[in-house]
Amino acid sequence: MFKSTLMCVASACVLTVLAATSGASAATCTQADMTKMDADVAAMSDATKRDAAMKEMTMAREMMAKSDNAGCMMHMDGAMKMMPAK
């Protein structure tokens, strides 16, 4: 019983680490990443999604100015979700 419980816990830990690393967003809140994202957003052809992504980028910049890295990354991720799949 103890052995199977231990195996379940170990499996859960491994799956959590794999999910966190494989599904993690590539966005970071640096000026270089902001500049690249701005260029990518400006190149979008869907005006509705481009406007929504621009709003997310504006909010990301505001969070970056407040040194709120988690908030910045959340909004950059939101902008990335508006972009078409490559």
C-alpha positions as CSV (number, residue, x, y, z in Angstrom):
1,M,0.0,0.0,0.0
2,F,2.7,2.4,1.0
3,K,4.7,1.6,-2.1
4,S,1.8,2.3,-4.5
5,T,1.0,5.6,-2.7
6,L,4.7,6.6,-3.0
7,M,4.6,5.7,-6.7
8,C,1.5,7.8,-7.3
9,V,3.1,10.8,-5.5
10,A,6.3,10.4,-7.5
11,S,4.3,10.2,-10.8
12,A,2.3,13.3,-9.9
13,C,5.5,15.2,-9.2
14,V,7.0,14.2,-12.6
15,L,3.9,15.1,-14.5
16,T,3.6,18.5,-12.8
17,V,7.2,19.3,-13.7
18,L,6.7,18.2,-17.3
19,A,3.5,20.2,-17.6
20,A,5.1,23.3,-16.2
21,T,8.1,23.1,-18.5
22,S,6.4,22.0,-21.7
23,G,3.4,24.3,-21.5
24,A,5.2,27.4,-20.3
25,S,4.9,30.6,-22.2
26,A,8.0,31.8,-24.0
27,A,7.2,35.4,-23.0
28,T,9.3,37.2,-20.6
29,C,9.1,40.8,-19.6
30,T,12.2,42.4,-21.0
31,Q,12.4,45.4,-23.3
32,A,13.7,43.1,-26.1
33,D,10.7,40.8,-25.8
34,M,8.3,43.7,-25.7
35,T,9.9,45.1,-28.9
36,K,9.6,41.8,-30.7
37,M,6.0,41.3,-29.5
38,D,5.1,44.8,-30.7
39,A,6.4,44.1,-34.1
40,D,4.6,40.7,-34.3
41,V,1.3,42.4,-33.1
42,A,1.7,45.2,-35.7
43,A,2.1,42.6,-38.4
44,M,-1.2,40.8,-37.6
45,S,-3.8,40.9,-40.4
46,D,-6.9,40.4,-38.2
47,A,-7.7,43.9,-37.0
48,T,-9.9,42.7,-34.1
49,K,-7.3,40.4,-32.7
50,R,-4.6,43.0,-33.4
51,D,-6.5,45.6,-31.3
52,A,-7.0,43.1,-28.5
53,A,-3.3,42.1,-28.5
54,M,-2.3,45.8,-28.5
55,K,-4.5,46.3,-25.4
56,E,-2.8,43.3,-23.7
57,M,0.6,44.7,-24.6
58,T,-0.3,48.1,-23.2
59,M,-1.3,46.4,-19.9
60,A,1.9,44.4,-20.0
61,R,3.9,47.6,-20.3
62,E,2.0,49.1,-17.3
63,M,2.8,46.0,-15.2
64,M,6.4,46.1,-16.3
65,A,6.6,49.7,-15.2
66,K,5.3,48.7,-11.8
67,S,7.8,45.8,-11.6
68,D,4.9,43.3,-11.6
69,N,6.6,40.5,-13.5
70,A,3.7,38.1,-13.0
71,G,1.2,40.6,-14.3
72,C,3.4,41.6,-17.2
73,M,3.8,38.0,-18.3
74,M,0.1,37.3,-17.9
75,H,-0.7,40.1,-20.3
76,M,2.1,39.2,-22.8
77,D,0.7,35.7,-22.8
78,G,-2.8,37.1,-23.5
79,A,-1.3,39.0,-26.5
80,M,0.4,35.8,-27.7
81,K,-2.9,34.0,-27.6
82,M,-4.4,36.5,-30.0
83,M,-1.7,35.7,-32.6
84,P,-2.3,33.2,-35.3
85,A,-0.6,29.8,-35.0
86,K,2.7,29.5,-36.9
